[in-house]
Amino acid sequence: MKTYTSTLDKAWTTPVGEGAEIPNVMFKTRTRVGSGDENPFDWKDLTSEDLFKGKRIVLFSLPGAFTPTCSSTHLPGYEAAYEEMKKLGVDEVYCLSVNDAFVMRQWGLHQGLTEDKTVGGLGFEKVKLLPDGACQFTRGMGMSCVWDSERGFGERTWRYSAVIDDMKVEKLFVEGGEVVQNSGPDPFEVSDSGTMVDYLKSKSN
């Protein structure tokens, strides 16, 4: 039996530090249009600057839509804390995964998120789901990893959360403190919504 393993550039697997500027890449998103058909969306390219510039954003990143911890705890926790985070000086909350826009929408619907049905809307009313399908943002953040022999995953993002203030990393919570390739465990201790709320409260006092 042959195997075809992935070798990632070291820069893609070494997390950026606090104070660093985030990568300005293109996100291939789907935006709602006025048509009444079964798929009332069209493509919309958004850059990191479109999403982050001039804003204070909470970003949390997870290995995959529909996967257990991401679905049972990670996304639901941030969805529940969304309004509280906004009151603590955050403009928006983004959930990022290395999945395409179609998968991210279906995952959001499966999770029971309320869809934003206004023309020009970008998904959901509270937490916004960002598709990093080509792994460009993830690589630029130094958070790229594979679980090919562990879970049959190709290139994905390591689990982390961050506060991004006007394109710069204000605070970064990386699970385990580093990116691990083909990790057996999937740690989930510091990128949760509770830790993020505690940090935001500490900065608002």
Secondary structure, DSSP 8 states (H G I E B T S, - for coil): ---------GGGGS---TT-B----EEEEEEE-S--SS--EEEEEEEHHHHHTTSEEEEEE-S-TT-HHIIIIIHHHHHHHHHHHHHTT-SEEEEEESS-HHHHHHHHHHTT--B--STT--SBSSSEEEE-TT-HHHHHTT-EEEEHHHHSEEEEE--EEEEEETTEEEEEEEGGGS--TT-SS---SSSSHHHHHHHHHHHH-
